[in-house]
Amino acid sequence: MKFKKVDISDRDIILKYLKPGNIFGAHQSFTNMFIWQEGYNIEYCIKDGFFIEKSSFQSDVPFFIFPEGEGDLVSVLNSVSDYAQSKGCKLNFTQLSEKQADFLEKNFKGKFRFEESRSSAEYVYEVDKMINLPGKKLHAKRNFLNGFKASYDFEYRDITEDNIKEVKEFCLSLVENKEGRDDEIISIHKLFDNFKELKVAGAAIYIGGKVIAATVGEMLSPDTAVIHLEKADTSYRGGFVAISSMFLQNRFADVKYVNREEDMGIEGLRTAKMSYHPCRLVKKITAREI
């Protein structure tokens, strides 16, 4: 098995193996694989009709993503096991669904220890509720949105060739010179520098001729959009709620769900995501070879 880095030219190759009906998490988005390639050392190979991805983060220990494709899955998993052994590593999987974890347990009984990764769980919301923010639970969010609209003379714009540079510079300005954000800076560069090739969509809100909020997303599966990036200048009250609601209304109003990805175990981010009351959390499981 020979792994290679994920490059923008690999998009069509990889998407052939990611069947829409099998996609359950944002980690299966090519955009995520590509923009976080350096940060997570993401590589892939094609083996016997299967797409196999591996990554490592702040460690030399590789983690594999469950293979996607058609054919003899057990045989391919044995090949992955042989590869890990040849590198002197134990076989570890990450971002597993419950169904995938059950498959490993059934076919490799006693080989793995399984644990749920709460920090990797992804937040899924109903799009219409994220647009309109109805009911008592979302009352505070609705007030933020209404307050933003009443307080500021703003303009909503799609991201195009005309403004993509200034939107990128705005996003970078919020993370540059902050410790531990190098991987995110790289991901922002890759996202905007390959915007057209990735076939993503985005929008920005302007006040006084300058960007104060921006977001980027795309379709993940037939009924679910995914948000890859969302930034706002917090000195403008309600900016986050406004860019979220307006982007979904303008781009994904006919879509049922939106995946807003994981909280990475960051307490403040978890609180913010929970405050929108997700309709479900996409459970992620890690399997470690015993």
N, C-alpha and C positions, 0 to 999 in steps of 0.2 A: 504494500500500500504506500502510495506516494502522495503526500499532502502538499497543497500549494496555498498561498495567500489569496484571499478574496479580492478580486480586482473588478473594476466597473465593467470590463468586457465580459465578465462571467455571468452577468445578470440573466441573460436568456437561457444559458446552460443550466443554471441552478433552478430557475423557476420551472423548468420542465419537470423537476422532481418534487416540487412543493405543490401538491394537489390541493385546490381550494377546500375540499371537504375534510382534509386532514389538518388544516391549519387551525390551531387553537390558541397560539401565543404569539406575542410580538417578536419573540426571538427568531421566529420562522420568516420574518420579513427580510428580504434581500437588503433593503435599505439599512436595517440595523446591523446585519452582518458586515456590510461594507463600511459604514461610517465608524463602527467601533472595532474595525479589524486590528488596528495598531494597539488600541487600549487593552484588548482582550486576546491579542495574538491569535486571531481566528484564521483557521485554515480548513480546507476541505479536500476531499477526493471523491471520485466516482468509482464504485466497486460493484461489479456484478449487478448492474441496474439500480444501484442505490446511491443516494447522496449522503455522505458522511462528513460531519463537521466536528472539529475539535477546537478547544480554546484553552487558554491558561491566563490567569489574572494574578499578578503580583506573586507568581510562583511558577516553578518549572513543572509542576504536576499537571498533566493534561486532563481535561474533562471532555467527554464526548456527548454530542447531541444524538438522540435516538435516530437511526438511519431512516431515510424517506425514499421510497421507491417501490418497485414491484419485483417479486422473485422470492428466493429462499432466504427469509429474514434471519433464521437461526444460523444458517451458514455464514451470512455476512457478519452477524454479531460475533461468531467464533473467530472470524478474520480480524475483527477489531480487537478482540481479546489477545490474539496472537501478536498483533502489532504492539499493543501496550506491553506485553511481556518482553518483546524484543527490545523495547526501550528501557527495560528495567523498571516499569511502572505498574501499579495496580490499575485495574479497569474501573474507571469512575464515569458515571453519567450524571448530567445535570439537566434541568428544565424538562423533566419527564412529566407527562400526564399520568393520571391514575391508571389509565388503560395500558400505557407503555410500561409503567412500573409493574403492573400485574403480569404482563407478558414476560418480563425479565424474571420475576419470581417463579412463574410457572415453568419456564424453560431452562432456567439456571438456578434451580432450587438450592437455597443455602449459600449461594455465591456472594450475595450482596446484603448490605445493611441499608435500609431505606429510611429517609428522614424528610419531612416536609420542610421546604425552604420558604418561610413566611416573607422574608425580604425580597424574594423573587416573584411572589404572587402578583398577578396583574389585575388592575382595577377596570371593570367593565361597567358602563353606564348606558342607560337608554338615551338615545340622541335627543328625542323630543323633550325630555326632562332637563337635559343639559342646556337646551336652547331656551326653554320657557321658565325653568326653575319654579315649578308649581308647588303649592302646598306649604304646610307649616315647617316641614323639615328643611326646605330650601328657602325659607322666608328671608334669612339673613343674606344669602347669595343674591336673591332677587332685589333686595334693597341696595346692595352694592352695585348691581347692574343699572338699576334705575337712577341711582345717585350719580354714577359715572356719566350716563347719557344727559342728565340734567345739568351737571357741573361743568362739562368741558365741550368746547367747540372742536369736535374730532372729525377725522376722515378715515374711513375703512378702505383699504386698497388691497387687491390681490398682489402677490409677489410676481413680478415680471422681470424681463431683462432690464427695464428702465430703472427699477428700484432695488434689485437684488443685492447690489453692492452695499447700499446704505443699510439694508436690513441685516445683512451679515455683520457689518461693522457694529451695529447696535447690539446684536446677540453676543458678539465677542467682547464688547465693552463691559458686559455684566459678569464675565467670568475671568477675564485677563487679570493678571497680577494677584490672583487668589490662589492660595496654597492648595495643592492636590487637584487642580482642575485641568492639568495638561491634557489628559485623555479627552475631556469634553471639548477643549479648544480644537484639538485635531478633528473631532467628530463634526464640529460646526463648519470648519473649513471644507471637509469632504462633502458634507450635505449641500452646502451652497455652491461649491465649485462644480458639483456634478448634478445640479438640480434638474436640468432637462433630461439627462440620461437616466436618472433615477425615476423619472415620471411621477414626482410628488407634486403636491400643491401647497400653497401657503398664502398667508395674508399678514398684513400689518395695520396697526392703528397709528395715525399721525395726529399730533396736537402741535399747533404752531409751526407746522412744516417739518417737524422732526418725529422719528419713529419712537413710540413709547411702549409698544407691545408687538409681538410677532409670534407666529406659530407655523408649523409645517406638519402635514399629515398625508395619508393616502388610504386606499382601500386595502384591508388585510385579508378579508375573505368576503364571500358574497353578501353577508349581512352585517359586516363589522368594519368600521374605519379604525385607524390607529393614529395616534398623535405622537410624532417623533420628537417634537421640540415645541416648547411654549415658554416665552420670556416676556417679562413686563417690568417697567420701571415702577417700583413700589411707591414712589413719591406721588404717583397719580392713583388715587384711591379707586379701587374697582377695576384696575387695568387687566388683571388676570381673568376675572369673571367675564369682562367685556370681550376680550379677544377669543376666549373659548366659545362663548355663546354665538358671537357674530360669525366666526369661521364655520362652525357646524351648521348654522342657519343658511349660510351662503353656499357651502360646498357639499354638505352631507345631510341635508334636511330629509331626504328620502331613505336614508340608511337607518336601520333599527338600533344598532349598538355602536358605541365607540370605546375602544381600548386605550386607556391612558397610561399603560405600562406600569412598572413596579415602583416601589418606594425605596428600594435599595437599603432598607433598614434604617433610613434617616427619619428620626422621630418627627421633625417638623413637616417633612414631606408626607409622612403617613397620616398625620393629623389633617393636613390639607386635603388629601385624597379621600379620606373617610368623611370629611365634612360635606362632600357632594353626595354621599349615600349611594355607593355603587349597588347595582342590582345583583352583581356577583363578583367574587374574586376567583381568578383562574389559578387553581392550586398548582404549584410546581414541586416536584419531588427530586431529591438527589439520591443516587444509588452509589454506594462505595463498596468496592470489593473487599470482602473480609479476609 
